[in-house]
C-alpha cells in the first residue's frame, strides 16, 4: 500500500511566557511596600556615632580629652577636625581648636601635620596667649624632623622686626626661567646630607644622626663652601637635564648601569628598613652589654714623661751625671735636647704614655715602655736608652694606674658596639630568610669543577 507523504507544517504550539505574571507580582510587591511605609510610624534617625558635629563644643573637648588620655592622639585630632569642618566656630575659638589639633599630631609623632595646624591656627587668628607656644612647638617639630635649614629660616622670619622679604627668598641662581632661592639651596644641601647619613641610620640613634647632621651643616655656613656646593650641584643638574633631553636612559648600556644602581640602592634600603624595624636598643640592653663586656672598657696604666734627646752616649752620660749632682732636668733639656718640639717646654711630652703602647714623640720601644712603668713617679730612668733617634734620658713625672671606665664614660661606645652587633644579627637573619624564600641553591661542586678546569687549561698553556 502506498503511504502518502505529508508536507504540511506541524501546528505551532503556544509558548508559555512567565514575563507578564512576574511583572504583575513585582507591581503588587511595590504597592504593598509603599502602603507599609505609609502606615509605619516615623522614627527620628539616630545621630551618626562618627559625627562629631552632633556634640557641643564641651562634649567635643571631653571626647578628644578622653581619646588623648588613652594615647589615641590621632583619633583625638580627627574629632576636632570633624567638628571644625562642620560647625560654625568663631575665629578665636577655631584658632584655639586648630592649635589643639597641632599638639595632638605632635604627640602622635606626626610633626609635619602638626606644623601645618600650628600655621593654620596663627593664620586664622593672632592670639597673644598662643603666640609663644606656637613658636616653641614649631621649633621643636622642625628639630625632631631634622629640618635644620627650614628651622633657621623659620626663626629668622619669627624674630625679624621688619616687614621685609621672607628669609631665604633671595635668588642665588637661575636655570632658564626657573629661579633657585637661598632656601631651595639649603634644602638641597640638607637632602644631600640626609642621603650621606642614610647608611648610618642602623648604627646611630635619631639624636646622634641629628647631631652629626648639625655638624655637617655648620660647614655650609661658610659662604665659600655654599658657593662651591652650588656650583657643583648646578654642573650636575645641567648635565642631568641634557642627558634626559638626549634620552640616554633609554640606551641599553646605560639601562644596565641604572638597573645595577637601582638593585644596589633598593637592596640597601630594604636592609635599612629591616634594621630600623628590628633594632630597638633600651637602656637595659646597654647596661647588660656593658656588664658583659667590661674588660673592653678598661683604661690601661698611663705615665706622664719628659725627655732629653742627645746624639751620642757620652753626652747622655754627662747629662745624667749633672742631674745626679742636682741640676734641673728641665733646664738641661732646654740647653742640650735636640728634639725641637719639646726642648723649649723643658722636655715635657704632652701626651701620656700608655702601658704596652708606642711612646709619643720617642717612638716604638717595648723595652723602654716597660722601664717607664717600673720606675717610680718623680724619678729618672737609671741610665740613658738607645733609640733610632739617638740617646734618650727619660723622667717619669706622674703615673696613673689601670682603671675601669664607668658606663657613663663609654655610653656612646657601648651604643655603637651594640648597634653593630645587632645589625650583623639582623642582616644575617634577613639574608637567610630571603635565600629560603626564593629557594636559592649554590652549587659549590660546580664552582670547584670550573676552578679545576681553569687550572688545567693554565697548566696546558704553560706546556
Secondary structure, 3 states (H helix, E strand, C coil): CCCCCCCCCCCCCCCCCCHHHHHHHHHHHHHHHHHHHHHCCCCCCCCCCCCHHHCCHHHHHHHHHHHHHCCCHHHHHHHHHHHHHHCCCCHHHHHHHHHHHHHHHHHCCCHHHHHHHHHHHHHHCCCHHHHHHHHHHHHHHHHHHCCHHHHHHHHHHHHCCCCCCCCCCCEEEEECCEEEEHHHHHHHHHHHHHHHHHHHCCCCCHHHHHHHHHHHHHHCCCHHHHHHHHHHHHHHHHHHHHHHHCCHHHCHHHHHHHHHHHHHHHHHHHHHHHHHHHCCCCHHHHHHHHHHCHHHHEECCEEEEEEEEECCHHHHHHHHHHHHCCCCHHHHHHHHCCCCCCHHHCCECCCCEECCCCECCCECCHHHHHHHHCCCCCCECCCCEECCCCEEEEEEEEEECCEECCHHHHHHHHHHHHHHHHHHHHHHHHHHHHHHHCCCCCCHHHHHHHHHHHHHHHHHHHC
